[in-house]
């Protein structure tokens, strides 16, 4: 027996633009049909970008049997609770009084915590001419609404989940922009390895499809302005790509100590085998054209998993469809895999569901686990004209049905935080463990 | 396989934990702080030892109609001067300025940049890869959104006009200035850090978690050294109003554990540590200010705001920290308690400390009466404060303390300065969502 604790993924929950649950999301990702369309959540007609990938028919999410709790939940929190409910049900286990202090929770939370309408109400009441006057705030109802305050806290999502499931161990909320979800899941894995928890509910949630949220990206010209052809807008690695498509949603996983999961006969999707994490320390929005930063994250994940590059045959790329990211990420893939790069099939599922920002890394970790479980790699949609600077082995248009030994998932954030997670097929893990490692 | 990792035997709990990682000491070679009471840990301790509070009438905005008009502000704030870089000021916010300032202070004290500059290029690259950064960030402030007020006023509720006028009226760098992970980004760029990292936005426990995560990264040999920072600037009109509404704010003074305690007062600032493996510090010939011995974190999983009256989460966090450090309660020489001045938190904290320490409780103090509650930064500033106090062998009294609250019976607090009973200090932080964390440090003279 190995002395190191290994980590099993035993539950998955997804609420994404591609579907309100795992089955619908997974089917849509395999179909290579983009979820982008005109923004319906607000009047975006004046914005330079008027398209996004919204969670469709979110009113059809199952009703949460805790009405009081839901008053404290924002749109992103509702996605988080729905996805976490799915993951817990899927794992078939939940915290009990006896073991709740051995359950932990690690989440990546979005940065936009105040709803646009609430910002507008404060403006209308205390900044009528645009200049904020604190003395008028006392007369603005929303500025005294305790529920609005609760929703605005960076811990609000974690607080709702902790209470809903009665988790009593280690708890953390992280935000490293687009790397948030990956770093939250990596932290969760380490909590189990460190012996600080036996099971962790981990994931990410975000919704920035609001006037202020979209504004931030429009001002930076980070989002694709292809308003007339939303289906084609997210085209990672294509020579004509011109920005990402903003998505929203949540992805949650139940992670368990391997042996505990095996002992209870749990269905194990994959081993979460490695976590690599680095800083680009280059520029706030870019990573180095050479791939410096992502290179270290990928190498660390591979090493942390006790693997070599030859073990990997799938990479779920960060692949945002911005000119800068895709070029730099492909340079990193080339540097890490070298001559072996043709053995690693690559896709960015952002081509279908857009960029879920703080949720992206967690959702894409779930995608890797599903891919391993089913032996199917989801395709990269919309690649017509490969950018010569993105010369990697991209899965075009249709899923690639092939057993996956090991997979990697990249999440590279504004601010220079890079996360890479490594996943292993459970049968391979069993073989390695049987061999005494 | 790595020796610190626990076996798969679930019954062993944490027992083999401490013994395994005492072989790899984690030392503290730099520390930095800024808050209402000063711009370094030493300044802060000097002010508190003299019994001086930084809580005063709010100057930064017109608080005349606010239900709470006092706070511990950083007075004479000059962002450009604190950063030593006026251009950077356009890319960051007040809270970030504090974080970058405290981080740079700790890095300078540790002598990291001088050391890196003297390395041959290949070693300098390896040094960068082996140097990590973990930041606790306040995140989620309201004022970041106020940048949109002129645009909203101009376009009068028409979102299509809002979209059209956007590029003309809002700073194109708005999103970047608003990132909760700005301090992590800029400290890493300025100091060429390329290692493991995290940005924790978990309210009051963020700072302790930034140190706990950083220490684990060193234990696991993911990094040879880590900069841990936490920063926050919560003294905003809207935050003050909400906290008053929730019933957490005092009207004029924060009185930890006192019979008259009736709420919290806000503060602002940042704290930072440079944590290193003993081998890294020895190689550099660094001065060892102290040592990280262990940490623990536990939530209660019940309420969105309140903590349990029986101290449950804090008791478990302290027990986890003691186990992680391989210590017993009698080893602890002083405690920097959370002590936020709200009856619910103070009384449950007293219950927790009596539960762990009983009648042989070491001297307990709290800094919040003088520097306010810094939310995301409070635990980190308290760690720099606790370390400096223990190095100077002094437990600053809670100067405005007069009579112990009946619900805090058995708590060893005083208005007088005292001596710690050993060089080991425990720091506690608690926050919304029933979060509790504890960190234990050893101070070198």
Interface residues (C-beta under 8 A of the other chain):
Chain A: X1 X2 X3 X4 X5 X42 X43 X44 X45 X46 X47 X48 X72 X95 X100 X101 X105 X109 X111 X113 X114 X119 X120 X122 X123 X124 X127 X128 X129 X130 X131 X132 X133 X134 X135 X137 X138 X143 X144 X145 X146 X148 X149 X150 X152 X153 X154 X155 X156 X158 X159 X160 X162 X163 X165 X166 X167 X168 X169 X170 X171 X172 X173 X174 X175 X176 X177 X183 X187 X190 X193 X194 X195 X196 X198 X211 X212 X215 X216 X217 X218 X219 X220 X257 X258 X259 X260 X277 X278 X279 X280 X281 X282 X283 X284 X285 X292 X293 X296 X300 X413 X414 X415 X416 X417
Chain B: X1 X2 X5 X6 X7 X8 X10 X14 X17 X61 X62 X63 X64 X65 X66 X67 X91 X128 X129 X132 X133 X137 X138 X139 X140 X142 X145 X146 X148 X149 X150 X151 X152 X153 X154 X157 X159 X160 X161 X162 X163 X164 X165 X166 X167 X170 X171 X172 X173 X174 X175 X176 X178 X179 X180 X181 X182 X184 X185 X186 X188 X189 X191 X192 X193 X194 X195 X196 X197 X198 X199 X200 X201 X202 X203 X209 X213 X216 X220 X222 X237 X238 X241 X242 X245 X246 X297 X298 X299 X300 X301 X302 X303 X304 X305 X313 X316 X320 X431 X432 X433 X434 X435
